[in-house]
């Protein structure tokens, strides 16, 4: 009876094959080094979304079936390793994004939650001894959550698994190729033109605004002379998003021209580009990311604040009919 009372049901978010291979690779490395741990073996790498009493099994089965028809697969960016629970758990941690939060809320209303994928559970001394091995191999990467699993512990019983929807609209962030400069110019101009239309900017009153000033010559200068890292979001062979990074002499970085084609907005592409930028800037050894915005664009400012940016000041220029706002994010 005591064993029955200790059983619980768990919903786990699972990964695609490529993400599973990376995460399991870290765990297998620890096994090769002689670390065994007390974590459950022979289950998929995962993020636990919620725990429930065993009498809710049928309800949870129905929930997973419903979510499989409602929720799309999505990307998560892994930027860090962590240790918690009294230094008894070593984990890989994804950045929290809207897709992950929404999925969590659909599965459980608990707020006491740290999204993580466990690599090792053991005594603190073993955790501290194991951590350098994973640190040596770990590099930030973008994974994909594409399934949900229902398990009972303990003992382990797999109840069911479902796949999340794959709509075919899944894109990828990658480096821009030189020959893609003309296409990126059009993405930038189209994206910033909606801002110009909203706030009444024109080539006459704001000739230096990005929607009017960006051209192939300017982007080529940034690419070849300033050697700015440039990245695109490509979908079915078409570039629908873009950003670049300008490395400052003071050791910080500046995010430039984050742009998404208007018809592809409100589906998470901007957030994916921003998360990718965070990872890339960290890899470049920069701890602070800055950005300039149209101060009057309150919606955009709130969006950046939602992603951890802090407003630092404003400046007025004679050649702009708006106020320039400045924001920054600490990436440490």
Residue pairs with C-beta under 8 A, 6 or more apart in sequence:
4 54
6 154
7 54
7 152
7 153
7 154
8 51
8 52
8 53
8 54
8 152
8 153
9 51
9 52
9 53
9 54
9 56
9 57
9 60
9 150
9 151
9 152
9 159
10 48
10 50
10 51
10 52
10 150
10 151
10 152
10 153
11 48
11 49
11 50
11 52
11 60
11 63
11 64
11 107
11 108
11 148
11 149
11 150
12 43
12 44
12 46
12 47
12 48
12 49
12 148
12 149
12 150
12 151
13 46
13 47
13 48
13 49
13 100
13 103
13 145
13 147
13 148
13 149
14 20
14 44
14 45
14 46
14 145
14 146
14 147
14 148
14 149
14 161
15 23
15 44
15 45
15 46
15 143
15 144
15 145
15 146
15 147
16 73
16 143
16 144
16 145
16 146
18 143
18 144
19 45
19 141
19 143
19 144
19 145
20 44
20 45
22 141
22 143
23 45
23 92
23 117
23 119
23 143
24 45
25 137
26 92
26 119
26 134
26 137
26 138
27 45
27 119
27 120
29 133
29 134
29 137
30 37
30 119
30 120
30 130
30 133
30 134
33 130
33 133
35 120
35 122
35 126
35 129
35 130
36 122
37 120
37 121
37 122
37 126
38 121
38 122
39 118
39 120
39 121
40 153
40 154
40 156
42 156
43 149
43 151
43 156
43 158
44 147
44 149
45 117
46 117
46 149
47 94
47 100
47 115
47 116
47 117
47 145
49 103
49 104
49 107
49 108
49 148
50 104
50 107
50 108
50 110
51 108
52 60
52 108
54 152
57 150
57 152
57 159
60 150
60 159
61 150
61 159
61 160
63 106
63 107
64 148
64 150
64 160
64 162
65 162
67 103
67 106
67 107
67 148
67 162
67 164
68 148
68 162
68 163
68 164
68 165
69 165
70 165
71 102
71 103
71 106
71 164
71 165
72 99
72 164
72 165
72 166
72 167
72 169
73 144
73 145
73 146
73 163
73 164
73 165
73 166
73 170
74 97
74 99
74 100
74 103
74 144
74 145
74 164
74 268
75 97
75 99
75 142
75 143
75 144
75 145
75 272
76 94
76 95
76 97
76 99
76 100
76 142
76 143
76 144
76 145
77 94
77 95
77 97
77 140
77 141
77 142
77 143
77 275
77 276
77 278
77 279
78 92
78 93
78 94
78 95
78 140
78 141
78 142
78 143
79 93
79 94
79 95
79 140
79 278
79 279
79 282
80 92
80 93
81 90
81 91
81 92
81 93
81 119
81 131
81 134
81 135
81 138
82 90
82 91
82 92
82 93
82 116
83 89
83 90
83 91
83 127
83 131
84 91
84 114
84 116
86 124
87 124
87 127
87 128
88 121
88 122
88 123
88 124
88 127
89 116
89 118
89 120
89 121
89 127
90 118
90 119
90 120
90 121
90 122
90 127
90 130
90 131
90 134
91 116
91 117
91 118
91 119
92 116
92 117
92 119
92 138
93 114
93 115
93 116
93 117
94 100
94 115
94 116
94 117
94 143
95 275
95 278
96 115
97 268
97 271
97 272
97 275
98 268
98 271
99 145
99 268
100 115
100 145
103 145
104 113
104 115
107 148
119 134
120 126
120 127
120 130
122 130
139 283
140 279
140 282
140 283
142 173
142 275
142 276
142 279
144 170
145 164
146 163
146 164
146 166
147 161
147 162
147 163
147 164
148 161
148 162
148 164
149 158
149 160
149 161
150 158
150 159
150 160
150 161
151 157
151 158
151 159
152 159
169 235
169 267
170 235
171 233
171 234
171 235
171 236
171 240
171 241
171 269
171 272
172 233
172 234
172 235
173 231
173 232
173 233
173 241
173 272
173 273
173 276
174 231
174 232
174 234
175 229
175 230
175 231
175 232
176 184
176 223
176 230
176 231
176 232
176 242
178 223
180 232
180 239
181 216
181 219
181 220
181 223
182 216
183 239
184 219
184 230
184 232
184 239
184 242
185 214
185 215
185 216
185 219
187 232
187 239
187 240
187 241
187 242
187 259
187 260
187 261
188 210
188 214
188 219
188 242
188 257
188 259
189 210
189 211
189 212
189 214
190 259
190 261
190 262
191 242
191 259
191 260
191 261
191 262
192 209
192 210
192 211
192 214
192 257
192 259
193 211
194 262
195 201
195 211
195 294
195 297
196 202
196 206
196 209
196 211
196 212
198 297
199 294
199 296
199 297
199 322
200 321
201 209
201 211
201 212
201 321
201 322
202 212
203 212
205 321
206 212
206 319
206 320
206 321
206 322
207 213
207 319
208 319
208 320
209 320
210 257
214 257
222 228
222 230
222 244
222 246
222 256
223 230
226 246
228 244
228 245
228 246
228 247
228 256
229 244
229 245
229 280
229 284
230 242
230 243
230 244
230 245
231 242
231 243
231 244
231 273
231 276
231 277
231 280
232 239
232 241
232 242
233 239
233 240
233 241
233 242
233 260
233 269
233 272
233 273
234 240
235 264
240 260
240 261
240 264
240 269
241 259
241 260
241 261
241 264
241 269
241 270
241 272
241 273
242 257
242 258
242 259
242 273
243 255
243 256
243 257
243 258
243 259
243 273
243 274
243 276
243 277
244 255
244 256
244 257
245 253
245 254
245 255
245 256
245 277
245 280
245 281
245 284
246 253
246 254
246 256
247 253
247 254
247 284
247 286
248 254
248 290
251 286
251 287
251 288
252 286
252 287
252 288
252 289
252 290
252 328
253 281
253 284
253 286
253 288
253 289
253 290
254 289
254 290
254 291
254 292
255 274
255 277
255 289
255 290
255 291
258 270
258 273
258 274
258 277
258 291
260 269
260 270
260 273
270 303
271 307
274 307
277 289
278 289
278 329
278 331
281 289
281 331
282 331
286 331
287 330
287 331
287 332
288 328
288 329
288 330
288 331
289 328
289 329
289 331
290 312
290 326
290 327
290 328
291 304
291 309
291 326
291 327
291 328
292 324
292 325
292 326
292 327
293 300
293 301
293 304
293 324
293 325
293 326
293 327
294 300
294 322
294 323
294 324
294 325
295 301
295 314
295 322
295 323
295 324
295 325
296 322
296 323
301 311
301 325
301 327
304 327
305 311
305 327
307 329
308 329
308 330
309 327
309 328
309 329
310 327
310 328
310 329
311 325
311 326
311 327
312 326
312 327
312 328
313 325
313 326
314 323
314 324
314 325
314 326
315 323
315 324
315 326
316 323
316 324
317 324
